Amino acid sequence: MIRKTLHLASRITALTGGELAGGIVMINKSIGLNPNHSAGMEEAAMLYAYAGDRQSDVTHLERSVRLNPVNRILNFYFSCALIHLAVGEHDGVVEWTGRALQAGRVSVCLVALRKAVRSFDSCLRWFQTSRLVALAGTSRSK
């Protein structure tokens, strides 16, 4: 019961309460009580992804997959997408949000993240193209 309470409290503390470090401490205590709980590993991975700690995120995701290779919950996919976002790998975000949707793991946050990244990439391409056109026009007028 304590493990489950710590698990739930970690997300509330980290995301709703804004105390990411406190949430990570709580989920690690929960994992300490049951190191074979794959959902706890996925929760930890998600919190580490929010913190931008790629190494810890990947470590927890890999352990989660070893513990439960078949039944992945939404946190698994979301963590994979977040860590790609944190390091600027937008193709990875689109890939992992797509995998989640294909697996039937749908959430408003996941869809919004996918759309935001795609929109950002479209705007960036437009800006780069516009800038190239402007530069080409400037060099012709000289």
C-alpha positions in Angstrom: 0.0 0.0 0.0 2.8 2.4 0.8 4.5 1.7 -2.6 1.2 2.5 -4.4 0.7 5.7 -2.4 4.3 6.9 -3.1 3.8 6.0 -6.8 0.7 8.1 -7.1 2.0 10.9 -4.9 5.2 11.2 -7.0 3.2 12.3 -10.1 1.0 14.7 -8.1 4.1 16.2 -6.4 6.1 16.5 -9.5 3.6 17.6 -12.1 0.7 19.2 -10.3 2.7 20.5 -7.3 5.7 21.6 -9.4 8.2 19.8 -7.3 9.9 17.6 -9.8 12.8 16.7 -7.6 10.4 15.7 -4.8 8.4 13.5 -7.2 11.5 11.8 -8.3 12.5 11.1 -4.7 9.1 9.6 -4.0 9.0 7.4 -7.1 12.5 6.1 -6.3 11.3 5.2 -2.8 8.4 3.4 -4.4 10.7 1.5 -6.6 12.9 0.6 -3.6 9.9 -1.1 -2.1 9.2 -3.1 -5.2 12.1 -3.0 -7.8 10.2 -5.3 -10.1 7.2 -3.0 -10.7 7.3 -2.0 -14.4 4.7 0.8 -14.0 6.9 2.3 -11.3 9.8 2.2 -13.7 7.7 3.9 -16.4 6.6 6.6 -14.0 10.2 7.2 -13.0 11.2 7.4 -16.7 8.6 10.0 -17.3 9.7 12.1 -14.4 13.3 11.9 -15.5 12.3 12.8 -19.0 10.6 16.0 -17.7 13.8 16.7 -15.7 15.8 16.3 -18.9 17.9 13.4 -17.5 18.2 11.2 -20.5 20.5 8.6 -18.9 18.1 7.9 -16.0 15.1 8.0 -18.3 16.6 5.4 -20.7 17.8 3.2 -17.8 14.3 3.1 -16.3 12.6 2.5 -19.7 14.9 -0.4 -20.4 14.3 -1.9 -17.0 10.5 -1.5 -17.6 10.7 -3.3 -20.9 12.7 -6.2 -19.3 10.1 -6.5 -16.5 7.1 -6.3 -18.8 7.9 -6.6 -22.5 4.3 -6.8 -23.8 1.9 -4.6 -21.9 3.3 -1.0 -22.1 1.3 1.7 -20.6 0.9 5.3 -21.8 3.8 6.5 -19.6 6.2 4.4 -21.6 5.4 6.0 -24.9 5.1 9.5 -23.4 8.5 9.1 -21.7 10.1 8.1 -25.0 8.5 11.1 -26.8 9.5 13.5 -24.0 13.1 12.5 -23.9 13.4 13.1 -27.7 11.7 16.5 -27.2 14.2 17.4 -24.5 17.1 16.9 -26.8 15.5 18.4 -29.8 14.9 15.2 -31.8 11.5 16.0 -33.2 11.4 13.0 -35.5 11.6 10.8 -32.4 8.7 12.7 -30.8 6.5 12.0 -33.8 7.7 8.4 -34.0 6.9 7.6 -30.3 3.6 9.5 -30.2 2.6 7.6 -33.4 3.5 4.3 -31.8 1.4 5.1 -28.8 -1.6 6.0 -30.9 -1.1 2.7 -32.9 -1.1 0.8 -29.6 -4.3 2.5 -28.6 -2.7 4.6 -25.9 -4.5 7.9 -26.6 -4.4 11.0 -24.4 -5.0 14.6 -25.0 -1.4 15.5 -23.9 0.1 13.0 -26.3 -2.0 14.2 -29.3 -1.2 17.8 -28.4 2.5 17.1 -28.2 2.5 15.4 -31.6 0.6 18.3 -33.2 2.8 20.9 -31.6 6.0 19.3 -32.8 4.7 18.9 -36.3 3.5 22.5 -36.4 6.8 23.8 -35.0 8.7 21.8 -37.7 6.4 23.2 -40.4 6.9 26.7 -39.2 10.7 26.2 -39.0 10.8 24.9 -42.6 8.7 27.8 -43.8 11.0 30.3 -42.0 14.1 28.6 -43.5 12.6 28.7 -47.0 11.5 32.3 -46.7 14.9 33.3 -45.4 16.6 31.5 -48.4 14.3 33.3 -50.8 15.0 36.6 -49.2 18.8 36.0 -49.3 18.5 35.0 -53.0 16.6 38.2 -53.7 19.2 40.3 -51.9 22.1 38.8 -53.8 20.3 39.5 -57.1 19.7 43.1 -56.4 23.4 43.8 -55.7 
